Amino acid sequence: MILVACLSGADSSQSAVEAIKQKGKLVVATSPDYAPFEFQALVDGKNQVVGADIDMAQAIADELGVKLEISSMNFDNVLTSLQTGKADLAIAGISATDERKEVFDFSIPYYENKMSFLVRKADLDKYKDLSSLASANIAAQKGTVPETMVKETITKCPIDILDQYGRGSQ
């Protein structure tokens, strides 16, 4: 699911809104690699982060009467940035896991994404079930639910952890 995450605590949410208004800007952490929600594009000759999530973040900033500041980073840093107070809001393809719900408040989901494996058509007969994936080369984006799922479900499988730009990091 793609969700907006805010630091948890009923009392802290009101004071967080007031703090955002006082500083005059809403800092949003995102990983711009999930088009059409957030991605990089040339706008008036400048590289900018755009997309449906960015439009929604702008609407939130407008509602609060503050400027929007987009903080672009690798996905595995988005929630850390929020947790450490470097961002006021995180908006990206963030799944609301039980572990994350202990630390963050999530909005109502506005998009549902089903997790799946993608294999070459030529390999369909080779990979019929999870146990057959133990010999596969699997890649997942760092800090994502699919990374955790592969590590916990297919424990004997080597996994290539990718950063925002599809480069292996482990």
DSSP file with accessible surface (Angstrom, degrees, kcal/mol):
  #  RESIDUE AA STRUCTURE BP1 BP2  ACC     N-H-->O    O-->H-N    N-H-->O    O-->H-N    TCO  KAPPA ALPHA  PHI   PSI    X-CA   Y-CA   Z-CA
    1    1 A M              0   0   76      0, 0.0     2,-0.6     0, 0.0   111,-0.2   0.000 360.0 360.0 360.0 146.4    0.0    0.0    0.0
    2    2 A I        +     0   0    1    109,-1.6   108,-1.2    91,-0.2   109,-0.5  -0.886 360.0 164.8 -99.6 123.4    1.1    3.5   -0.6
    3    3 A L  E     -A   92   0A   1     89,-0.7    89,-0.8    -2,-0.6     2,-0.5  -0.923  40.8-119.8-135.8 161.8    0.5    5.6    2.5
    4    4 A V  E     -A   91   0A  12     -2,-0.3   103,-2.2   104,-0.2     2,-0.4  -0.886  34.2-156.8 -99.4 131.3    1.5    8.8    4.1
    5    5 A A  E     +AB  90 106A   0     85,-2.2    85,-1.8    -2,-0.5     2,-0.3  -0.923  13.8 178.6-115.6 136.9    3.3    8.3    7.4
    6    6 A C  E     - B   0 105A  50     99,-3.2    99,-4.0    -2,-0.4    83,-0.1  -0.936  43.1 -84.6-128.1 156.2    3.5   10.8   10.3
    7    7 A L  E     - B   0 104A  74     81,-0.4    97,-0.2    -2,-0.3     9,-0.1  -0.285  56.7-111.3 -59.3 143.5    5.2   10.4   13.6
    8    8 A S        +     0   0   49     95,-1.4    -1,-0.1     4,-0.1     4,-0.1  -0.233  67.3  87.3 -80.3 166.8    2.8    8.7   16.1
    9    9 A G     >  -     0   0   34      3,-0.1     4,-1.5     2,-0.1    96,-0.1   0.326  61.1-127.9 112.4 119.9    1.0   10.1   19.1
   10   10 A A  H  > S+     0   0   86      1,-0.2     4,-0.9     2,-0.2     3,-0.2   0.913 111.0  43.1 -61.2 -44.5   -2.3   11.9   19.4
   11   11 A D  H  > S+     0   0  150      1,-0.2     4,-1.5     2,-0.2     3,-0.2   0.872 111.2  55.8 -70.2 -34.2   -0.9   14.9   21.3
   12   12 A S  H  > S+     0   0   44      1,-0.2     4,-2.5     2,-0.2    -1,-0.2   0.792  97.0  63.8 -70.9 -25.7    2.1   15.1   19.1
   13   13 A S  H  X S+     0   0   58     -4,-1.5     4,-2.0     2,-0.2    -1,-0.2   0.916 104.5  45.4 -67.1 -39.7    0.1   15.4   15.9
   14   14 A Q  H  X S+     0   0  120     -4,-0.9     4,-2.1    -3,-0.2    -1,-0.2   0.942 116.6  44.9 -67.4 -44.4   -1.4   18.7   16.9
   15   15 A S  H  X S+     0   0   71     -4,-1.5     4,-2.4     1,-0.2    -2,-0.2   0.844 110.5  55.9 -68.8 -31.0    1.9   20.1   18.1
   16   16 A A  H  X S+     0   0   46     -4,-2.5     4,-2.4     2,-0.2    -1,-0.2   0.916 107.3  48.8 -64.6 -42.2    3.6   18.8   14.9
   17   17 A V  H  X S+     0   0   44     -4,-2.0     4,-2.4     1,-0.2    -2,-0.2   0.930 112.2  48.4 -63.2 -43.5    1.1   20.7   12.8
   18   18 A E  H  X S+     0   0   88     -4,-2.1     4,-2.4     1,-0.2    -2,-0.2   0.901 110.4  51.4 -63.5 -39.3    1.7   23.9   14.8
   19   19 A A  H  X S+     0   0   49     -4,-2.4     4,-2.2     2,-0.2    -1,-0.2   0.902 109.3  50.5 -65.1 -39.2    5.5   23.4   14.5
   20   20 A I  H  X>S+     0   0   13     -4,-2.4     4,-1.2     1,-0.2     5,-1.0   0.934 111.5  48.2 -63.1 -44.8    5.2   23.0   10.7
   21   21 A K  H  <5S+     0   0   95     -4,-2.4    -2,-0.2     1,-0.2    -1,-0.2   0.902 110.1  52.6 -63.1 -39.3    3.1   26.2   10.5
   22   22 A Q  H  <5S+     0   0  172     -4,-2.4    -1,-0.2     1,-0.2    -2,-0.2   0.903 111.8  43.6 -65.0 -41.7    5.7   28.0   12.7
   23   23 A K  H  <5S-     0   0   99     -4,-2.2    -1,-0.2     2,-0.2    -2,-0.2   0.647 106.3-131.6 -80.8 -12.2    8.6   27.1   10.5
   24   24 A G  T  <5S+     0   0   32     -4,-1.2    43,-2.4    -5,-0.2     2,-0.3   0.620  71.3  80.7  78.7  12.9    6.6   27.9    7.4
   25   25 A K  E   < -c   67   0A  77     -5,-1.0     2,-0.6    41,-0.3    43,-0.2  -0.998  64.1-140.8-151.4 150.8    7.4   24.7    5.5
   26   26 A L  E     -c   68   0A   3     41,-2.9    43,-2.8    -2,-0.3     2,-0.6  -0.962  21.5-153.6-109.4 113.8    6.4   21.1    5.2
   27   27 A V  E     -c   69   0A   8     -2,-0.6    61,-2.7    41,-0.2    62,-1.6  -0.830  12.6-168.2 -93.7 120.3    9.4   18.8    4.7
   28   28 A V  E     -cd  70  89A   0     41,-2.9    43,-3.4    -2,-0.6     2,-0.4  -0.946  10.3-149.4-115.7 122.0    8.4   15.6    2.9
   29   29 A A  E     +cd  71  90A   0     60,-2.8    62,-2.5    -2,-0.5     2,-0.3  -0.745  30.6 157.2 -87.5 133.4   10.8   12.7    2.6
   30   30 A T  E     -c   72   0A   0     41,-2.3    43,-2.2    -2,-0.4    62,-0.2  -0.979  42.8-135.2-150.9 161.9   10.4   10.6   -0.6
   31   31 A S        -     0   0    0     60,-0.3     2,-2.7    -2,-0.3    62,-0.2  -0.950  24.7-147.9-118.4 104.4   12.2    8.2   -2.8
   32   32 A P  S    S+     0   0    9      0, 0.0     8,-0.6     0, 0.0     3,-0.1  -0.299  70.3  96.1 -79.5  63.1   11.4    9.3   -6.4
   33   33 A D  E     +E   39   0B  52     -2,-2.7     6,-0.2     6,-0.2    59,-0.0  -0.019  58.4  82.8-136.4  31.4   11.4    5.9   -8.1
   34   34 A Y  E >> S-E   38   0B  65      4,-2.6     3,-2.0    -3,-0.2     4,-1.1  -0.460  76.2-139.6-139.1  61.6    7.8    4.9   -8.2
   35   35 A A  T 34 S+     0   0   68      1,-0.3    16,-0.1     2,-0.2     4,-0.0  -0.350  80.1  25.4 -62.0 142.1    6.1    6.5  -11.2
   36   36 A P  T 34 S+     0   0   83      0, 0.0    16,-2.2     0, 0.0    -1,-0.3  -0.956 127.2  49.2 -92.5  10.6    3.4    7.8  -11.5
   37   37 A F  T <4 S-     0   0   26     -3,-2.0    16,-1.8     1,-0.3    17,-1.0   0.928 129.3  -7.9 -79.8 -48.5    3.4    8.6   -7.7
   38   38 A E  E  < S+E   34   0B   0     -4,-1.1    -4,-2.6    15,-0.2    -1,-0.3  -0.916  79.9 136.9-151.3 126.8    6.9   10.1   -7.3
   39   39 A F  E     -EF  33  50B  68     11,-2.3    11,-3.2    -2,-0.3     2,-0.4  -0.968  49.4 -95.0-159.6 166.0    9.6   10.3   -9.9
   40   40 A Q  E     + F   0  49B  73     -8,-0.6     2,-0.3    -2,-0.3     9,-0.2  -0.743  44.6 161.9 -94.2 140.2   12.2   12.7  -11.4
   41   41 A A  E     - F   0  48B  30      7,-2.6     7,-3.0    -2,-0.4     2,-0.6  -0.982  43.5-103.1-150.5 155.0   11.4   14.8  -14.5
   42   42 A L  E     - F   0  47B 134     -2,-0.3     2,-0.5     5,-0.2     5,-0.2  -0.732  38.8-179.3 -81.1 121.7   12.8   17.8  -16.2
   43   43 A V  E >  S- F   0  46B  48      3,-3.3     3,-1.8    -2,-0.6    -2,-0.0  -0.987  73.4 -17.5-125.0 117.5   10.4   20.8  -15.5
   44   44 A D  T 3  S-     0   0  160     -2,-0.5    -1,-0.1     1,-0.3     3,-0.1   0.880 130.1 -52.7  52.6  39.8   11.4   24.1  -17.2
   45   45 A G  T 3  S+     0   0   69      1,-0.2     2,-0.4     0, 0.0    -1,-0.3   0.507 119.1 108.2  79.3   3.9   14.9   22.7  -17.7
   46   46 A K  E <  S-F   43   0B 142     -3,-1.8    -3,-3.3    -5,-0.0     2,-0.5  -0.935  73.8-118.5-117.6 139.5   15.3   21.7  -14.0
   47   47 A N  E     +F   42   0B  98     -2,-0.4     2,-0.3    -5,-0.2    -5,-0.2  -0.618  47.3 168.2 -73.2 120.3   15.3   18.2  -12.5
   48   48 A Q  E     -F   41   0B  82     -7,-3.0    -7,-2.6    -2,-0.5     2,-0.5  -0.947  40.4-114.1-134.1 156.2   12.4   18.0  -10.1
   49   49 A V  E     +F   40   0B  24     -2,-0.3     2,-0.2    -9,-0.2    -9,-0.2  -0.805  49.0 162.9 -88.7 125.5   10.5   15.4   -8.2
   50   50 A V  E     +F   39   0B  34    -11,-3.2   -11,-2.3    -2,-0.5     2,-0.2  -0.790   8.7  98.8-133.4 175.7    6.9   15.2   -9.5
   51   51 A G  S  > S-     0   0   11     -2,-0.2     4,-2.4   -13,-0.2   -14,-0.3  -0.643  79.0 -58.3 129.7 176.5    3.9   12.8   -9.5
   52   52 A A  H  > S+     0   0   49    -16,-2.2     4,-2.2     1,-0.2   -15,-0.2   0.875 129.5  50.7 -60.9 -41.1    0.6   12.2   -7.8
   53   53 A D  H  > S+     0   0    1    -16,-1.8     4,-2.6     2,-0.2    -1,-0.2   0.889 110.3  50.2 -65.5 -36.6    2.1   11.9   -4.3
   54   54 A I  H  > S+     0   0   15    -17,-1.0     4,-2.5     2,-0.2    -2,-0.2   0.905 108.8  52.0 -69.1 -38.1    4.0   15.2   -4.8
   55   55 A D  H  X S+     0   0  115     -4,-2.4     4,-2.0   -18,-0.2    -1,-0.2   0.905 110.9  48.3 -61.4 -41.5    0.7   16.8   -5.9
   56   56 A M  H  X S+     0   0   59     -4,-2.2     4,-2.2     2,-0.2    -2,-0.2   0.918 110.0  51.2 -66.1 -41.9   -1.0   15.5   -2.7
   57   57 A A  H  X S+     0   0    0     -4,-2.6     4,-2.6     1,-0.2    -2,-0.2   0.902 109.1  51.7 -60.6 -39.3    1.9   16.8   -0.6
   58   58 A Q  H  X S+     0   0   76     -4,-2.5     4,-2.9     1,-0.2    -1,-0.2   0.904 107.7  51.8 -64.1 -40.0    1.6   20.2   -2.2
   59   59 A A  H  X S+     0   0   57     -4,-2.0     4,-2.3     2,-0.2    -1,-0.2   0.895 110.1  49.1 -63.8 -37.9   -2.2   20.2   -1.4
   60   60 A I  H  X S+     0   0   56     -4,-2.2     4,-2.0     2,-0.2    -2,-0.2   0.939 112.1  48.0 -65.9 -46.0   -1.4   19.4    2.2
   61   61 A A  H  X>S+     0   0    0     -4,-2.6     5,-2.5     1,-0.2     4,-0.9   0.920 111.8  50.3 -60.6 -42.7    1.2   22.2    2.4
   62   62 A D  H ><5S+     0   0  102     -4,-2.9     3,-0.6     1,-0.2    -1,-0.2   0.908 108.7  51.9 -61.7 -42.0   -1.3   24.6    0.8
   63   63 A E  H 3<5S+     0   0  164     -4,-2.3    -1,-0.2     1,-0.3    -2,-0.2   0.867 112.5  45.6 -62.4 -36.9   -3.9   23.6    3.3
   64   64 A L  H 3<5S-     0   0   34     -4,-2.0    -1,-0.3    -5,-0.1    -2,-0.2   0.590 112.5-122.2 -81.2 -12.2   -1.5   24.3    6.1
   65   65 A G  T <<5S+     0   0   68     -4,-0.9     2,-0.3    -3,-0.6    -3,-0.2   0.834  71.9 116.0  74.9  33.1   -0.5   27.6    4.5
   66   66 A V      < -     0   0   14     -5,-2.5    -1,-0.3    -6,-0.1   -41,-0.3  -0.815  69.3 -96.0-128.1 168.4    3.2   26.7    4.2
   67   67 A K  E     -c   25   0A 165    -43,-2.4   -41,-2.9    -2,-0.3     2,-0.5  -0.527  36.3-124.0 -80.1 152.4    5.8   26.0    1.5
   68   68 A L  E     -c   26   0A  37    -43,-0.2     2,-0.5    -2,-0.2   -41,-0.2  -0.848  23.3-172.1 -98.8 130.5    6.5   22.4    0.4
   69   69 A E  E     -c   27   0A  82    -43,-2.8   -41,-2.9    -2,-0.5     2,-0.5  -0.981  10.8-153.0-122.1 117.6   10.1   21.2    0.6
   70   70 A I  E     -c   28   0A  49     -2,-0.5     2,-0.7   -43,-0.2   -41,-0.2  -0.795   3.3-161.5 -92.1 127.1   10.8   17.8   -1.0
   71   71 A S  E     -c   29   0A  38    -43,-3.4   -41,-2.3    -2,-0.5     2,-0.3  -0.920  12.3-157.6-110.0 105.2   13.6   15.8    0.4
   72   72 A S  E     +c   30   0A  52     -2,-0.7     2,-0.3   -43,-0.2   -41,-0.2  -0.687  27.6 139.8 -89.8 134.7   14.7   13.1   -2.1
   73   73 A M        -     0   0   29    -43,-2.2     5,-0.1    -2,-0.3     2,-0.1  -0.955  55.5 -65.7-159.4 171.8   16.5   10.0   -0.9
   74   74 A N    >>  -     0   0   46     -2,-0.3     3,-1.9     1,-0.1     4,-0.6  -0.390  53.1-113.2 -63.7 149.9   16.9    6.3   -1.2
   75   75 A F  H >> S+     0   0   15      1,-0.3     3,-1.5     2,-0.2     4,-0.6   0.861 113.6  62.1 -56.7 -39.8   13.8    4.4    0.0
   76   76 A D  H 34 S+     0   0   40      1,-0.3     4,-0.3    66,-0.2    -1,-0.3   0.659 105.4  49.1 -66.9  -9.0   15.6    2.8    3.0
   77   77 A N  H <> S+     0   0   73     -3,-1.9     4,-2.5     2,-0.1    -1,-0.3   0.559  87.4  86.0-101.6  -9.5   16.2    6.3    4.4
   78   78 A V  H <X S+     0   0    1     -3,-1.5     4,-1.7    -4,-0.6    -2,-0.1   0.950  95.9  37.0 -60.7 -53.1   12.7    7.7    4.0
   79   79 A L  H  X S+     0   0   25     -4,-0.6     4,-3.0     1,-0.2    -1,-0.2   0.868 115.0  55.9 -71.7 -32.0   11.3    6.4    7.4
   80   80 A T  H  > S+     0   0   72     -4,-0.3     4,-2.4     2,-0.2     6,-0.3   0.916 105.8  52.3 -62.6 -41.7   14.5    7.1    9.2
   81   81 A S  H  <>S+     0   0   10     -4,-2.5     5,-1.7     1,-0.2     6,-1.4   0.899 112.5  45.0 -61.0 -40.1   14.4   10.7    8.0
   82   82 A L  H ><5S+     0   0    1     -4,-1.7     3,-1.3     4,-0.2    -2,-0.2   0.940 112.5  50.7 -68.2 -45.3   10.9   11.0    9.4
   83   83 A Q  H 3<5S+     0   0  106     -4,-3.0    -2,-0.2     1,-0.3    -1,-0.2   0.850 110.5  48.9 -64.6 -34.5   11.8    9.2   12.7
   84   84 A T  T 3<5S-     0   0   85     -4,-2.4    -1,-0.3    -5,-0.2    -2,-0.2   0.453 116.3-112.1 -85.9  -1.1   14.8   11.5   13.3
   85   85 A G  T < 5S+     0   0   48     -3,-1.3    -3,-0.2    -4,-0.3    -2,-0.1   0.540  85.6 119.9  84.9   7.2   12.7   14.6   12.7
   86   86 A K  S   <S+     0   0  159     -5,-1.7     2,-0.3    -6,-0.3    -4,-0.2   0.708  80.9  34.6 -75.1 -18.6   14.5   15.6    9.4
   87   87 A A        -     0   0    2     -6,-1.4    -2,-0.2    -5,-0.1   -59,-0.2  -0.957  63.8-152.6-132.3 153.2   11.2   15.3    7.7
   88   88 A D  S    S+     0   0   38    -61,-2.7   -81,-0.4    -2,-0.3     2,-0.3   0.686  84.9  16.3 -91.4 -25.1    7.6   16.1    8.8
   89   89 A L  E     - d   0  28A  11    -62,-1.6   -60,-2.8   -83,-0.1     2,-0.4  -0.989  63.3-147.1-149.4 146.4    6.0   13.6    6.5
   90   90 A A  E     +Ad   5  29A   0    -85,-1.8   -85,-2.2    -2,-0.3     2,-0.4  -0.983  18.2 176.9-119.7 133.2    7.0   10.6    4.4
   91   91 A I  E     +A    4   0A   0    -62,-2.5   -60,-0.3    -2,-0.4     2,-0.3  -0.964  31.4  96.5-140.8 115.5    5.3    9.8    1.2
   92   92 A A  E    S-A    3   0A   1    -89,-0.8     2,-2.5    -2,-0.4   -89,-0.7  -0.923  90.8 -47.2-171.4-170.6    6.3    7.0   -1.0
   93   93 A G  S    S+     0   0   24     -2,-0.3     2,-0.5   -62,-0.2   -91,-0.2  -0.440  77.6 164.2 -76.3  70.7    5.3    3.3   -1.7
   94   94 A I        -     0   0    0     -2,-2.5     2,-0.4   -91,-0.4   -91,-0.3  -0.818  29.4-148.0-101.1 124.0    5.3    2.6    2.0
   95   95 A S        -     0   0   20     -2,-0.5     2,-1.6   -93,-0.1     5,-0.1  -0.712  17.7-127.8 -88.3 139.3    3.5   -0.5    3.4
   96   96 A A        +     0   0   27     -2,-0.4     2,-0.1     4,-0.1    -1,-0.1  -0.610  38.8 177.1 -88.0  81.2    1.9   -0.2    6.8
   97   97 A T     >  -     0   0   42     -2,-1.6     4,-2.4     1,-0.1     5,-0.2  -0.420  43.3-111.6 -80.0 161.8    3.4   -3.2    8.5
   98   98 A D  H  > S+     0   0  127      1,-0.2     4,-0.9     2,-0.2    -1,-0.1   0.904 119.6  53.0 -59.1 -40.4    2.7   -4.0   12.2
   99   99 A E  H >4 S+     0   0  152      1,-0.2     3,-0.7     2,-0.2     4,-0.4   0.922 110.9  45.6 -62.2 -44.1    6.3   -3.1   13.0
  100  100 A R  H >> S+     0   0   34      1,-0.2     4,-2.7     2,-0.2     3,-1.4   0.855 104.9  61.8 -68.6 -34.4    6.1    0.3   11.3
  101  101 A K  H 3< S+     0   0  113     -4,-2.4    -1,-0.2     1,-0.3    -2,-0.2   0.744  94.2  64.2 -65.6 -21.3    2.7    1.0   12.9
  102  102 A E  T << S+     0   0  157     -4,-0.9    -1,-0.3    -3,-0.7    -2,-0.2   0.760 117.6  25.9 -69.9 -22.7    4.4    0.8   16.4
  103  103 A V  T <4 S+     0   0   48     -3,-1.4   -95,-1.4    -4,-0.4     2,-0.3   0.731 122.3  42.8-110.6 -31.6    6.5    3.9   15.4
  104  104 A F  E  <  -B    7   0A  10     -4,-2.7     2,-0.4   -97,-0.2   -97,-0.2  -0.841  65.8-130.0-124.3 154.8    4.4    5.8   12.8
  105  105 A D  E     -B    6   0A  69    -99,-4.0   -99,-3.2    -2,-0.3     2,-0.3  -0.851  30.0-153.6 -96.2 139.6    0.9    6.9   12.2
  106  106 A F  E     -B    5   0A  43     -2,-0.4  -101,-0.2  -101,-0.2     2,-0.0  -0.869   9.0-125.7-116.5 148.2   -0.4    6.1    8.7
  107  107 A S        -     0   0   47   -103,-2.2     3,-0.1    -2,-0.3    -1,-0.1  -0.223  49.0 -75.3 -73.6 175.0   -3.1    7.7    6.6
  108  108 A I        -     0   0  150      1,-0.1  -104,-0.2  -105,-0.1    -1,-0.2  -0.555  64.0 -99.9 -67.5 133.4   -6.0    5.9    5.1
  109  109 A P        -     0   0   66      0, 0.0  -106,-0.2     0, 0.0     3,-0.1  -0.315  38.6-178.1 -58.6 139.6   -4.6    3.9    2.2
  110  110 A Y  S    S+     0   0   83   -108,-1.2     2,-0.3     1,-0.3  -107,-0.1   0.335  70.2  30.0-119.3   2.6   -5.2    5.5   -1.2
  111  111 A Y        -     0   0   97   -109,-0.5  -109,-1.6     2,-0.0     2,-0.5  -0.932  66.5-150.3-158.5 136.7   -3.7    2.8   -3.4
  112  112 A E        -     0   0  117     -2,-0.3     2,-0.5  -111,-0.2     0, 0.0  -0.950  11.8-170.0-114.3 130.0   -3.3   -0.9   -2.9
  113  113 A N        -     0   0   61     -2,-0.5     2,-0.4     0, 0.0    -2,-0.0  -0.972  13.6-143.2-120.0 127.6   -0.4   -2.7   -4.5
  114  114 A K        -     0   0  153     -2,-0.5     2,-0.2     1,-0.0    -2,-0.0  -0.745  19.8-127.2 -90.3 134.5   -0.2   -6.5   -4.6
  115  115 A M        +     0   0   75     -2,-0.4     2,-0.3    30,-0.0    -1,-0.0  -0.587  40.3 158.2 -79.2 141.5    3.3   -8.1   -4.1
  116  116 A S        -     0   0  109     -2,-0.2     2,-0.4     2,-0.0     0, 0.0  -0.982  39.3-112.5-156.1 163.2    4.5  -10.5   -6.7
  117  117 A F        -     0   0   99     -2,-0.3     2,-0.5     2,-0.0    -2,-0.0  -0.814  24.0-148.2 -97.6 144.6    7.5  -12.1   -8.2
  118  118 A L        +     0   0  173     -2,-0.4     2,-0.3     0, 0.0    -2,-0.0  -0.963  23.0 172.3-114.7 121.4    8.5  -11.3  -11.8
  119  119 A V        -     0   0   54     -2,-0.5     5,-0.1     8,-0.0     2,-0.1  -0.927  39.2 -95.0-126.1 155.4   10.2  -14.1  -13.7
  120  120 A R    >   -     0   0  175     -2,-0.3     3,-1.8     1,-0.1     4,-0.2  -0.393  33.4-122.7 -65.5 144.0   11.2  -14.4  -17.4
  121  121 A K  G >  S+     0   0  186      1,-0.3     3,-1.6     2,-0.2     4,-0.3   0.882 112.6  60.3 -55.9 -37.3    8.6  -16.2  -19.4
  122  122 A A  G 3  S+     0   0   94      1,-0.3    -1,-0.3     2,-0.1     3,-0.3   0.716 104.6  50.7 -65.1 -19.2   11.3  -18.7  -20.4
  123  123 A D  G <> S+     0   0   27     -3,-1.8     4,-1.7     1,-0.2     3,-0.5   0.301  74.4 107.0-102.5   8.7   11.7  -19.7  -16.7
  124  124 A L  T <4 S+     0   0   87     -3,-1.6    -1,-0.2     1,-0.3    -2,-0.1   0.887  82.8  46.6 -57.1 -40.8    8.1  -20.3  -15.9
  125  125 A D  T  4 S+     0   0  134     -4,-0.3    -1,-0.3    -3,-0.3     3,-0.2   0.797 109.2  56.4 -72.2 -25.9    8.5  -24.0  -15.7
  126  126 A K  T  4 S+     0   0  117     -3,-0.5     2,-0.7     1,-0.2    -1,-0.2   0.844 107.8  47.2 -73.3 -35.7   11.7  -23.7  -13.6
  127  127 A Y     <  +     0   0   39     -4,-1.7    -1,-0.2     1,-0.2     3,-0.1  -0.769  60.9 142.9-114.8  89.3   10.0  -21.6  -10.8
  128  128 A K        +     0   0  147     -2,-0.7     2,-0.3    -3,-0.2    -1,-0.2   0.690  69.5   5.6 -98.4 -24.1    6.7  -23.3   -9.8
  129  129 A D  S >> S-     0   0   91      1,-0.1     4,-0.6     0, 0.0     3,-0.6  -0.917  85.4 -86.9-151.6 176.3    6.8  -22.6   -6.0
  130  130 A L  G >4 S+     0   0   88     -2,-0.3     3,-1.3     1,-0.2     4,-0.3   0.878 120.8  57.5 -61.0 -37.7    8.7  -20.8   -3.3
  131  131 A S  G >4 S+     0   0   92      1,-0.3     3,-1.4     2,-0.2    -1,-0.2   0.856 100.1  58.4 -65.1 -30.2   11.2  -23.7   -2.7
  132  132 A S  G X4 S+     0   0   30     -3,-0.6     3,-0.8     1,-0.3    -1,-0.3   0.704  94.0  67.6 -72.4 -14.2   12.2  -23.6   -6.4
  133  133 A L  G X< S+     0   0   11     -3,-1.3     3,-1.8    -4,-0.6    -1,-0.3   0.586  73.2  90.4 -80.3  -7.5   13.3  -20.0   -5.9
  134  134 A A  G <  S+     0   0   37     -3,-1.4    -1,-0.2    -4,-0.3    -2,-0.1   0.798  92.5  42.4 -59.4 -27.4   16.1  -21.0   -3.6
  135  135 A S  G <  S+     0   0   86     -3,-0.8    -1,-0.3    -4,-0.2    -2,-0.1   0.413  97.7 104.7 -98.5   3.9   18.4  -21.3   -6.7
  136  136 A A  S <  S-     0   0    5     -3,-1.8     2,-0.7    -4,-0.1    -3,-0.0  -0.364  75.5-119.1 -83.3 159.9   17.2  -18.1   -8.3
  137  137 A N        -     0   0  155     -2,-0.1     2,-0.4    20,-0.1    22,-0.1  -0.905  41.5-174.4 -94.8 111.9   18.9  -14.7   -8.5
  138  138 A I  E     -g  159   0C  20     20,-1.3    22,-3.2    -2,-0.7     2,-0.4  -0.906  11.0-169.0-115.6 138.8   16.5  -12.4   -6.7
  139  139 A A  E     +g  160   0C  56     -2,-0.4     2,-0.3    20,-0.2    22,-0.2  -0.943   8.6 171.8-123.6 145.1   16.7   -8.7   -6.3
  140  140 A A  E     -g  161   0C  11     20,-2.0    22,-3.0    -2,-0.4     2,-0.3  -0.985  38.5 -98.2-148.2 152.3   14.7   -6.4   -4.1
  141  141 A Q  E >   -g  162   0C  54     -2,-0.3     3,-1.5    20,-0.2     6,-0.4  -0.531  49.3-101.3 -74.2 136.5   14.9   -2.7   -3.2
  142  142 A K  T 3  S+     0   0   72     20,-3.0   -66,-0.2    -2,-0.3    -1,-0.1  -0.280 102.7  15.0 -59.4 133.6   16.7   -2.0    0.1
  143  143 A G  T 3  S+     0   0   27      1,-0.3    -1,-0.2   -67,-0.1     2,-0.2   0.512  98.2 125.3  83.4   7.5   14.4   -1.3    3.1
  144  144 A T  S <> S-     0   0   13     -3,-1.5     4,-1.7     1,-0.1    -1,-0.3  -0.545  73.1-115.3-100.2 163.1   11.2   -2.6    1.4
  145  145 A V  H  > S+     0   0   28      1,-0.2     4,-3.0     2,-0.2     5,-0.2   0.912 115.7  57.9 -60.3 -42.6    8.7   -5.2    2.5
  146  146 A P  H  > S+     0   0   46      0, 0.0     4,-2.5     0, 0.0     5,-0.2   0.900 103.5  53.5 -58.0 -36.7    9.7   -7.4   -0.5
  147  147 A E  H  > S+     0   0   17     -6,-0.4     4,-2.3     1,-0.2    -2,-0.2   0.956 112.0  44.2 -59.5 -48.3   13.3   -7.5    0.8
  148  148 A T  H  X S+     0   0   62     -4,-1.7     4,-2.4     1,-0.2     5,-0.3   0.914 111.7  53.6 -62.7 -43.0   12.0   -8.6    4.2
  149  149 A M  H  X S+     0   0   80     -4,-3.0     4,-2.5     1,-0.2     5,-0.4   0.920 110.7  45.6 -59.9 -45.3    9.7  -11.2    2.6
  150  150 A V  H  X S+     0   0    8     -4,-2.5     4,-2.2    -5,-0.2     7,-0.2   0.944 113.4  49.4 -65.0 -45.4   12.4  -12.8    0.6
  151  151 A K  H  < S+     0   0   89     -4,-2.3    -1,-0.2    -5,-0.2    -2,-0.2   0.860 119.6  37.8 -62.6 -35.1   14.9  -12.9    3.5
  152  152 A E  H  < S+     0   0  144     -4,-2.4     3,-0.3    -5,-0.2    -1,-0.2   0.780 125.4  35.6 -87.4 -28.3   12.3  -14.5    5.8
  153  153 A T  H  < S+     0   0   78     -4,-2.5     2,-0.5    -5,-0.3    -3,-0.2   0.848 124.7  33.5 -96.2 -40.9   10.6  -16.8    3.3
  154  154 A I  S >< S+     0   0   10     -4,-2.2     3,-1.9    -5,-0.4    -1,-0.2  -0.602  70.8 167.2-116.8  68.9   13.3  -18.0    1.0
  155  155 A T  T 3  S+     0   0  106     -2,-0.5    -1,-0.2    -3,-0.3    -2,-0.1   0.731  71.7  51.9 -63.6 -25.9   16.2  -18.1    3.5
  156  156 A K  T 3  S+     0   0  179     -3,-0.1    -1,-0.3     2,-0.1    -5,-0.1   0.454  88.2 103.6 -90.0   1.7   18.6  -20.1    1.3
  157  157 A C  S <  S-     0   0   12     -3,-1.9     2,-0.2    -7,-0.2   -22,-0.1  -0.679  73.1-127.2 -88.1 130.7   18.2  -17.7   -1.6
  158  158 A P        -     0   0   78      0, 0.0   -20,-1.3     0, 0.0     2,-0.4  -0.572  30.1-159.8 -71.3 137.8   20.9  -15.2   -2.4
  159  159 A I  E     -g  138   0C  35     -2,-0.2     2,-0.7   -22,-0.1   -20,-0.2  -0.979  14.7-146.4-126.2 133.8   19.4  -11.8   -2.7
  160  160 A D  E     -g  139   0C  71    -22,-3.2   -20,-2.0    -2,-0.4     2,-0.6  -0.888  18.5-147.9 -96.4 114.9   20.8   -8.7   -4.4
  161  161 A I  E     -g  140   0C   0     -2,-0.7     8,-3.3     9,-0.2     9,-0.6  -0.762  16.8-156.0 -88.1 123.5   19.7   -5.6   -2.5
  162  162 A L  E     -gH 141 168C  39    -22,-3.0   -20,-3.0    -2,-0.6     6,-0.2  -0.758   5.1-142.1-104.1 145.5   19.2   -2.7   -4.8
  163  163 A D    >   -     0   0   24      4,-2.6     3,-2.1    -2,-0.3    -1,-0.1  -0.204  49.5 -74.3 -87.5-170.8   19.3    1.0   -4.1
  164  164 A Q  T 3  S+     0   0   18      1,-0.3    -2,-0.0     2,-0.1   -23,-0.0   0.796 132.6  48.3 -56.5 -31.3   17.1    3.7   -5.6
  165  165 A Y  T 3  S-     0   0  127      2,-0.1    -1,-0.3     3,-0.0     3,-0.1   0.248 120.9-100.9-101.0  14.2   18.9    3.5   -9.0
  166  166 A G  S <  S+     0   0   48     -3,-2.1     2,-0.3     1,-0.3    -2,-0.1   0.623  76.5 139.3  80.0  13.8   18.9   -0.3   -9.3
  167  167 A R        -     0   0  145      1,-0.1    -4,-2.6     2,-0.0    -1,-0.3  -0.715  58.0-111.1 -91.1 140.4   22.5   -0.7   -8.2
  168  168 A G  B     -H  162   0C  45     -2,-0.3    -6,-0.2    -6,-0.2    -1,-0.1  -0.431  31.2-179.1 -66.7 139.4   23.4   -3.6   -5.9
  169  169 A S              0   0   55     -8,-3.3    -7,-0.1     1,-0.1    -1,-0.1   0.391 360.0 360.0-120.5  -4.0   24.3   -2.6   -2.4
  170  170 A Q              0   0  140     -9,-0.6    -9,-0.2   -11,-0.0    -1,-0.1  -0.988 360.0 360.0-138.6 360.0   25.1   -5.9   -0.7
